[in-house]
Amino acid sequence: MIETIQEMLSFAFINRALLVGTLVSLCAALLGVSLVLKRYSNIGDGLSHVAFGITTIATAFGLAPLPIAIPGVIVVAVILLKVGNNHRIKSDSAIALISASALAIGVAVTSATTGLNTDVCNFMFGSILAMSMEDVIISIVVSIIVLILFVIYYRKLFAVTFDEDFSKAIGLKTARYTNLIAILTAVLIVVGMRMMGTMLISSIIIFPALTSMRIFKSFKSVVISSGIISVVCFLIGIFLSYLYNISTGAMIVMVNLIMFILFTILGKIIKE
């Protein structure tokens, strides 16, 4: 095993993947706790489809996908929150409506121009080992910004997550911090698509939080344990992916699934 790890670390592209993947996994887990508790779990899946639509259109016209996708997905994230608060259209319906439309438009435009080439498939299914240096730099910068903002606004995000009505009553601008969660999630999904792909990116946001909640109960303990679980699952996943030549994104999700099952069993044992 040690020889295999040394062999892995001898490749520069794997070292880049480890750095980016660790940061993205950590950020995804931290934001995932608030999303799960506020019942916004589906927004990750919806925004990933929107991100796919925008990135494929950008790729079709020969433009750099990430710089275009990030502001586009941020706008959609804010719109989703506002539409979701509309009594006529519920949040899950709004997410399904916008995500399906964005995905269809992206596939249609790409099919009519360059076709569904390798780059598009990488956005769909992920290819962390094929990330360009530009992708790596953008991902690292974005991840660091997300971590800093999460730490700075931790108490306010905690208040908004658990009791939005009370937070609003004491004068806290809840809409601002709810939008902050949505914006950070949107940005993270765009940079994480290279790692996990459209089909799987939402899983690393949701799985660690749900896994942690099988045992831990306080917000702080769930946040810390979610971050640890997410990073550990990523590292195990990328190692097994290299060892058995299996899709990296799929293997990371499978490890997360196994971890969730183990924590569920352990949680039931502890309660007894």
C-alpha positions in Angstrom: 0.0 0.0 0.0 2.8 2.4 0.9 4.5 1.8 -2.5 1.2 2.5 -4.3 0.7 5.8 -2.4 4.3 6.8 -3.2 3.7 5.9 -6.8 0.5 8.1 -6.8 2.3 11.1 -5.3 5.0 10.9 -7.9 2.5 12.3 -10.5 2.0 16.0 -10.5 -1.6 15.8 -11.8 -2.6 13.6 -8.8 -1.0 16.0 -6.4 -3.1 18.8 -7.9 -6.2 16.7 -7.7 -5.5 15.9 -4.0 -5.1 19.6 -3.2 -8.2 20.8 -5.0 -10.3 17.8 -4.0 -9.4 18.2 -0.3 -10.4 21.9 -0.3 -13.6 21.4 -2.3 -14.7 18.4 -0.2 -14.1 20.4 3.0 -16.0 23.4 1.8 -18.9 21.3 0.4 -19.3 19.5 3.8 -19.4 22.8 5.7 -22.1 24.3 3.5 -23.9 21.0 3.3 -24.8 21.1 7.0 -26.7 24.4 6.6 -28.4 23.2 3.4 -29.6 20.0 4.9 -30.9 21.6 8.1 -32.7 24.3 6.1 -34.1 21.7 3.8 -32.3 23.1 0.7 -30.7 19.7 -0.2 -32.2 19.8 -3.7 -30.7 23.1 -4.5 -27.2 21.5 -5.0 -28.5 19.1 -7.6 -30.5 21.9 -9.3 -27.6 24.3 -9.5 -25.3 21.5 -10.8 -27.6 21.1 -13.8 -27.6 24.9 -14.4 -23.8 24.9 -14.1 -23.6 22.2 -16.7 -25.9 24.1 -19.1 -23.8 27.3 -18.8 -20.4 25.5 -19.0 -21.3 23.5 -22.1 -22.6 26.6 -23.9 -19.4 28.4 -23.0 -17.3 25.5 -24.2 -19.3 25.3 -27.4 -18.4 28.9 -28.3 -14.7 28.4 -27.3 -14.9 30.5 -24.1 -13.4 29.7 -20.7 -16.2 27.9 -18.8 -15.5 28.6 -15.2 -15.3 32.4 -15.3 -18.6 32.5 -17.2 -20.4 29.8 -15.2 -19.6 31.2 -11.7 -21.6 34.5 -12.0 -24.3 32.8 -14.0 -24.9 30.1 -11.4 -24.8 32.7 -8.6 -27.6 34.7 -10.3 -29.7 31.5 -10.7 -29.1 30.5 -7.0 -30.5 33.9 -5.8 -33.4 33.6 -8.2 -34.2 30.1 -6.9 -34.4 31.3 -3.4 -36.7 34.2 -4.3 -38.9 32.0 -6.4 -39.0 29.4 -3.7 -40.4 31.9 -1.3 -43.3 32.5 -3.7 -46.4 30.8 -2.4 -47.5 30.0 -6.0 -44.3 28.1 -6.8 -42.7 25.9 -4.2 -38.9 25.6 -3.9 -38.7 22.0 -5.2 -40.9 22.8 -8.2 -38.7 25.9 -9.0 -35.5 23.9 -8.8 -36.9 21.2 -11.1 -38.2 23.8 -13.5 -35.0 25.8 -13.8 -32.5 22.9 -13.6 -34.3 20.9 -16.3 -34.5 23.9 -18.6 -30.9 24.8 -18.2 -29.7 21.3 -18.8 -31.9 21.0 -21.9 -30.7 24.3 -23.3 -27.1 23.4 -22.7 -27.3 20.0 -24.4 -29.3 21.5 -27.3 -26.9 24.3 -28.0 -23.8 22.0 -27.7 -25.3 19.4 -30.0 -26.1 22.0 -32.6 -22.5 23.4 -32.5 -19.5 21.3 -31.4 -21.4 18.2 -30.4 -21.1 16.3 -27.1 -17.3 16.1 -27.1 -14.9 14.9 -24.4 -14.9 18.2 -22.5 -18.7 18.2 -22.2 -18.6 14.6 -20.9 -16.0 15.6 -18.3 -18.4 18.2 -17.0 -21.2 15.6 -16.9 -19.3 12.8 -15.2 -16.2 14.6 -13.8 -12.5 14.2 -14.5 -10.5 15.6 -11.5 -7.3 14.1 -12.9 -7.7 16.1 -16.1 -8.0 19.6 -14.5 -6.0 22.3 -16.2 -3.8 24.6 -14.2 -6.3 27.4 -14.6 -9.0 25.2 -13.1 -6.7 24.3 -10.2 -5.9 28.0 -9.4 -9.6 29.1 -9.6 -10.7 26.1 -7.5 -8.1 26.8 -4.8 -8.9 30.6 -4.6 -12.6 30.0 -4.5 -12.3 27.3 -1.8 -10.1 29.5 0.4 -12.7 32.4 0.0 -15.5 30.0 1.0 -13.7 28.8 4.0 -12.8 32.4 5.2 -16.4 33.6 4.7 -17.8 30.5 6.5 -15.5 31.2 9.5 -16.3 34.9 9.6 -20.0 34.5 9.4 -20.2 31.2 11.3 -22.4 32.5 14.2 -24.8 34.3 11.8 -25.1 31.3 9.6 -25.8 29.2 12.7 -28.6 31.5 13.7 -30.2 31.7 10.3 -30.0 27.9 9.9 -31.7 27.0 13.1 -34.3 29.7 13.7 -34.7 32.2 10.8 -37.8 33.8 12.3 -36.1 34.5 15.7 -33.1 35.8 13.9 -35.2 38.1 11.9 -37.0 39.3 15.0 -33.8 40.3 16.7 -32.8 42.4 13.7 -30.5 40.0 11.8 -30.7 40.4 8.1 -31.6 36.8 7.4 -32.1 37.2 3.6 -28.5 38.4 3.3 -27.1 35.3 5.0 -29.4 32.9 3.3 -28.3 34.4 0.0 -24.7 34.0 1.2 -25.2 30.3 1.7 -26.8 30.0 -1.8 -24.0 32.0 -3.5 -21.2 30.1 -1.8 -22.9 26.8 -2.8 -23.3 28.0 -6.4 -19.6 28.9 -6.6 -18.5 25.7 -5.1 -20.7 23.6 -7.4 -19.1 25.2 -10.4 -15.5 24.5 -9.4 -16.5 21.1 -8.0 -18.0 20.0 -11.3 -14.5 19.3 -12.7 -13.9 16.9 -9.8 -17.3 15.1 -9.5 -19.3 16.0 -12.5 -22.9 17.3 -12.8 -24.3 13.9 -11.8 -22.4 13.6 -8.5 -21.3 17.0 -7.2 -24.4 17.4 -5.0 -23.6 14.1 -3.2 -20.4 15.5 -1.6 -22.5 18.4 -0.2 -25.2 16.2 1.3 -23.6 12.9 2.2 -21.1 14.1 4.9 -23.7 16.2 6.7 -26.2 13.3 6.8 -23.5 10.9 7.8 -22.4 13.1 10.7 -25.9 13.6 11.9 -26.3 9.8 12.5 -24.1 10.3 15.6 -23.5 13.9 16.4 -26.2 16.4 17.4 -24.8 19.9 18.0 -24.3 22.2 15.1 -20.6 22.7 15.9 -19.9 18.9 16.2 -21.8 18.2 13.0 -19.8 20.8 11.1 -16.4 19.6 12.3 -17.2 15.9 11.8 -18.7 16.6 8.4 -15.5 18.3 7.3 -13.4 15.4 8.5 -15.7 12.7 7.0 -15.7 14.5 3.7 -12.0 14.8 3.4 -11.4 11.2 4.5 -13.9 9.9 2.1 -12.3 11.9 -0.7 -8.8 10.6 0.1 -10.0 7.0 0.3 -12.0 7.4 -2.9 -9.2 8.8 -5.0 -6.8 6.1 -3.7 -9.2 3.3 -4.6 -10.0 5.0 -7.9 -6.3 4.9 -8.8 -5.8 1.4 -7.5 -8.7 -0.2 -9.3 -9.0 2.2 -12.3 -12.5 3.3 -11.5 -14.1 6.7 -12.1 -12.9 9.0 -9.3 -16.2 10.8 -8.7 -18.2 7.5 -8.6 -15.7 5.9 -6.2 -15.8 9.0 -3.8 -19.6 8.8 -3.7 -19.5 5.0 -3.1 -17.1 5.6 -0.1 -19.4 8.2 1.2 -22.3 5.8 0.9 -20.4 3.1 2.8 -19.5 5.7 5.5 -23.2 6.7 5.8 -24.2 3.1 6.3 -21.5 2.5 8.9 -22.4 5.7 10.9 -26.1 4.7 10.7 -25.4 1.3 12.2 -23.0 2.8 14.8 -25.6 5.5 15.7 -28.3 2.8 16.4 -25.8 0.9 18.6 -24.9 4.0 20.6 -28.6 4.8 21.2 -29.2 1.2 22.5 
